[in-house]
Amino acid sequence: MHRREFIKSAAITAAGLSMPTFIGTFIDNIEAADKTDLAVAHGASPSKITRAAIDAMGGIKKFISRGDIVVIKPNMAWDRTPEQAANTNPEVVVEVVKMCYEAGAKKVKVFDRTVNDPRRCYVQSGIADAVRVLGAEVSYVDERKFKDMDIKGEAMKSWPLYTDIFEADKVINIPVAKHHSLAKLTMSMKNWMGVMGGSRRQIHQKLDESLVDLSMFIKPTLTILDAVRILTANGPQGGNLADVKKLDTVIAGVDQVAIDSFGATLFGIKGSDLGYVRMADQRGLGTMDIAKLKIRKINV
């Protein structure tokens, strides 16, 4: 029995009669009070903490329905191994793919527009082979699938974006938390650059504004921030293991701004120290002030 059905049954039993209107309101109020904004799971197993974080947000079936076509967008941009923390941890991605299929997803697609050679990035990241075994569709980005989108942003008026993102029933963003030489940090909002066509360097002059424009246009169903290993310097590519810090943490939520604001604290700074987080908060995309959030922490 799901939580809502249990509460309803208990309320009706207590009332001793059929469900009156006020009990429905009572149930809604309980569920609102029990709402989790962010789930932060910590433990030695990347797969277990990923599942725990999603379960704490209400479970995968809250987000994925039977028959859904799901796009999972990890960071696979670099010719780096998992130990170097430049790409999303493959065990985190594998667990999300598993959970989507458990929820009845019809198809799960995994892709990224890489910076280095995609043939090497997909293999070196450890993601492609691992999710193919589960039945996920792994493909290199097809240039024919980029379509000019009318973004109507403050800095980005239009841009060619990957159509698979918009044709999917559900989209799950799975970035890795790491240092970035221009943006300071790259997490969920910046991970959308992996679905941009054209010359992405063009947005660097107004990077913060462009990231907010992009994040307001793309609507993820769920965001999962991989902080199993974080890259603390020389990002986004990294390469030196001395720059990697093992945190054994995964953060899940639906608010990209909140996730990136919390993610900033993993590096000893505040969300307000990141230009794109401040702007996104001001423009109403999400909540930067994590003190206002209900954060559930789990040790696995």
Secondary structure, DSSP 8 states (H G I E B T S, - for coil): --HHHHHHHHHHHHHTSS--HHHHHHHHHHHHHT--SEEEEE-S-HHHHHHHHHHHTT-GGGT--TT-EEEEEE---SS--GGGTSS--HHHHHHHHHHHHHTT-SEEEE----SS-HHHHHHHTSHHHHHHTTT-EE----GGGEEEEE---SS-SEEEEEHHHHHSSEEEEE-EEEEETTTEEESTTGGGGGGB-S-GGGGGGGHHHHHHHHHHHS--SEEEEEEEEEE-SSTTT---GGGEEEEEEEEEES-HHHHHHHHHHTTTS-GGGSHHHHHHHHTTSS---GGGS-EEEEE-
